[in-house]
Amino acid sequence: MSGFGIDHLPYGVFSVAGGERRVGVRLDDAVVDLSELTGRPEFAQPSLNAFLGLGPEVWRQTREELTERVPDAPSVPVDDVVLHLPFEVADYVDFYASEHHATNVGRMFRPDQEPLLPNWKHLPVAYHGRAGTVVVSGTPVVRPQGQRPGGASYGPTERLDIEAELGFVVGAPSPLGTPVAYDAFGDHVFGVVGLNDWSARDVQAWEYVPLGPFLGKSFATSVGAWVTPLAALDAAWCDLPGQDPEPLPHLLPAVGPPRGLDIEVEVELDGEVVSRPPYRTTYWGPAQMLAHLTSNGASLRTGDLFASGTISGPAEDQRGSFLELWWGERFLADGAEVVLRYTAPSTSGARLSLGEVRGRVEPART
């Protein structure tokens, strides 16, 4: 495995011994301070947003510069730094793009109906989440409270779950009223992060009709500390499994089939790997999600985050939520720790480590 090699160079925000937060890149098991290395003011910031807003040409030039300079630059061991939320989240949207996940959940929630609703294969279904509760990997997750099914009681969720997802970080904004075309994906999206959409299934089941998820989702969303730039994922692009019916033109590239990413996820619960969902099996690809998100003229802002929805494959050991994995029979206890790990192919032929998303469940606060 290539890990965090020179063909990767993910960006993050770190501090040392209570010092100020700075932007750095990771190389192997060390962090290089980009403010110190380059003297650029956008790297002497507590988030990546100033750099993200500079756009794709600056991203490209910076990557070329860092590829040459970082190997010989002073660094700090990653174990000696504190990692922080790498970007300030502007808006957060979560999609529902895996056919396998949507089918499994539909069978559980609507057993007497078709598992996929009529719109599902015509557009990437999504909901707006809460940007203020996006937290960095390692942040404890407090068991949320809510109203249980039937409406007669309120208290800590009894069905706390995870959703193993991939997040996409927007850098360059777009103007209000102007949709972003499929082929303009790379003009706006800087990179990816691992993402865990923590879910209170009992609260969700009671509230989601007719307007969708709300309190069952908004209490915490964990993301990785390292943002992998799209430039490091050139070797990961792959054709999607196939879409029938064919999407409308605004959800398609000008030439060729829509594309996905060959990213593997490993789900670990209390030290045991329980699932390995493959993102390459998703139905709706990332550029289609962005095109749909903006198709009504909604604008993008630097720091926007949109997520893939639960990544689930066709096999039983490829399910990205415990709801699916154990078919509603088992959920997270207080003290449980979940770790999601992500890898992708690189141009060298080895697999890159895209980092991890870690969270431990703490008891509800009453």
ChimeraX attribute file (.defattr): number of C-alpha atoms within 10 A of each C-alpha:
attribute: neighborCount
match mode: 1-to-1
recipient: residues
	/A:1	13
	/A:2	18
	/A:3	20
	/A:4	21
	/A:5	16
	/A:6	17
	/A:7	18
	/A:8	25
	/A:9	26
	/A:10	26
	/A:11	23
	/A:12	25
	/A:13	27
	/A:14	26
	/A:15	18
	/A:16	14
	/A:17	8
	/A:18	8
	/A:19	10
	/A:20	11
	/A:21	18
	/A:22	25
	/A:23	26
	/A:24	27
	/A:25	24
	/A:26	23
	/A:27	22
	/A:28	15
	/A:29	13
	/A:30	18
	/A:31	27
	/A:32	26
	/A:33	25
	/A:34	22
	/A:35	16
	/A:36	16
	/A:37	16
	/A:38	13
	/A:39	11
	/A:40	12
	/A:41	12
	/A:42	19
	/A:43	23
	/A:44	20
	/A:45	17
	/A:46	21
	/A:47	23
	/A:48	25
	/A:49	23
	/A:50	19
	/A:51	21
	/A:52	24
	/A:53	20
	/A:54	15
	/A:55	20
	/A:56	17
	/A:57	10
	/A:58	13
	/A:59	19
	/A:60	12
	/A:61	10
	/A:62	13
	/A:63	19
	/A:64	11
	/A:65	12
	/A:66	18
	/A:67	13
	/A:68	11
	/A:69	12
	/A:70	21
	/A:71	13
	/A:72	8
	/A:73	14
	/A:74	12
	/A:75	19
	/A:76	14
	/A:77	13
	/A:78	17
	/A:79	10
	/A:80	13
	/A:81	17
	/A:82	14
	/A:83	21
	/A:84	23
	/A:85	22
	/A:86	26
	/A:87	27
	/A:88	18
	/A:89	22
	/A:90	16
	/A:91	18
	/A:92	22
	/A:93	20
	/A:94	22
	/A:95	21
	/A:96	22
	/A:97	28
	/A:98	22
	/A:99	22
	/A:100	22
	/A:101	23
	/A:102	20
	/A:103	15
	/A:104	18
	/A:105	19
	/A:106	17
	/A:107	14
	/A:108	15
	/A:109	12
	/A:110	11
	/A:111	10
	/A:112	9
	/A:113	10
	/A:114	11
	/A:115	18
	/A:116	16
	/A:117	11
	/A:118	8
	/A:119	9
	/A:120	14
	/A:121	18
	/A:122	15
	/A:123	15
	/A:124	23
	/A:125	17
	/A:126	20
	/A:127	15
	/A:128	15
	/A:129	23
	/A:130	19
	/A:131	19
	/A:132	15
	/A:133	15
	/A:134	23
	/A:135	23
	/A:136	22
	/A:137	26
	/A:138	20
	/A:139	19
	/A:140	17
	/A:141	22
	/A:142	17
	/A:143	26
	/A:144	25
	/A:145	19
	/A:146	21
	/A:147	19
	/A:148	21
	/A:149	15
	/A:150	7
	/A:151	11
	/A:152	7
	/A:153	9
	/A:154	12
	/A:155	14
	/A:156	20
	/A:157	22
	/A:158	19
	/A:159	20
	/A:160	23
	/A:161	24
	/A:162	23
	/A:163	23
	/A:164	31
	/A:165	27
	/A:166	25
	/A:167	25
	/A:168	26
	/A:169	25
	/A:170	30
	/A:171	29
	/A:172	22
	/A:173	19
	/A:174	19
	/A:175	12
	/A:176	13
	/A:177	12
	/A:178	14
	/A:179	21
	/A:180	26
	/A:181	20
	/A:182	21
	/A:183	17
	/A:184	14
	/A:185	17
	/A:186	17
	/A:187	16
	/A:188	22
	/A:189	28
	/A:190	24
	/A:191	22
	/A:192	24
	/A:193	27
	/A:194	28
	/A:195	32
	/A:196	32
	/A:197	25
	/A:198	23
	/A:199	26
	/A:200	28
	/A:201	23
	/A:202	19
	/A:203	28
	/A:204	22
	/A:205	15
	/A:206	16
	/A:207	20
	/A:208	13
	/A:209	9
	/A:210	6
	/A:211	8
	/A:212	14
	/A:213	22
	/A:214	16
	/A:215	20
	/A:216	25
	/A:217	20
	/A:218	20
	/A:219	21
	/A:220	25
	/A:221	26
	/A:222	24
	/A:223	29
	/A:224	30
	/A:225	27
	/A:226	29
	/A:227	26
	/A:228	27
	/A:229	22
	/A:230	18
	/A:231	16
	/A:232	20
	/A:233	21
	/A:234	14
	/A:235	16
	/A:236	19
	/A:237	15
	/A:238	17
	/A:239	15
	/A:240	19
	/A:241	13
	/A:242	14
	/A:243	13
	/A:244	8
	/A:245	8
	/A:246	11
	/A:247	15
	/A:248	9
	/A:249	10
	/A:250	16
	/A:251	24
	/A:252	20
	/A:253	16
	/A:254	12
	/A:255	7
	/A:256	8
	/A:257	13
	/A:258	24
	/A:259	22
	/A:260	22
	/A:261	22
	/A:262	20
	/A:263	23
	/A:264	20
	/A:265	25
	/A:266	19
	/A:267	26
	/A:268	17
	/A:269	15
	/A:270	12
	/A:271	11
	/A:272	10
	/A:273	14
	/A:274	16
	/A:275	24
	/A:276	24
	/A:277	26
	/A:278	21
	/A:279	28
	/A:280	23
	/A:281	25
	/A:282	27
	/A:283	22
	/A:284	28
	/A:285	24
	/A:286	26
	/A:287	23
	/A:288	25
	/A:289	26
	/A:290	24
	/A:291	22
	/A:292	22
	/A:293	21
	/A:294	18
	/A:295	17
	/A:296	13
	/A:297	16
	/A:298	16
	/A:299	16
	/A:300	25
	/A:301	20
	/A:302	27
	/A:303	28
	/A:304	22
	/A:305	26
	/A:306	27
	/A:307	25
	/A:308	25
	/A:309	27
	/A:310	29
	/A:311	29
	/A:312	33
	/A:313	22
	/A:314	13
	/A:315	11
	/A:316	14
	/A:317	15
	/A:318	24
	/A:319	27
	/A:320	31
	/A:321	28
	/A:322	22
	/A:323	23
	/A:324	22
	/A:325	19
	/A:326	12
	/A:327	13
	/A:328	15
	/A:329	10
	/A:330	15
	/A:331	19
	/A:332	20
	/A:333	16
	/A:334	14
	/A:335	14
	/A:336	14
	/A:337	19
	/A:338	22
	/A:339	21
	/A:340	28
	/A:341	20
	/A:342	27
	/A:343	22
	/A:344	25
	/A:345	22
	/A:346	20
	/A:347	13
	/A:348	10
	/A:349	11
	/A:350	13
	/A:351	20
	/A:352	25
	/A:353	22
	/A:354	25
	/A:355	21
	/A:356	22
	/A:357	25
	/A:358	24
	/A:359	24
	/A:360	21
	/A:361	18
	/A:362	16
	/A:363	13
	/A:364	14
	/A:365	9
	/A:366	7
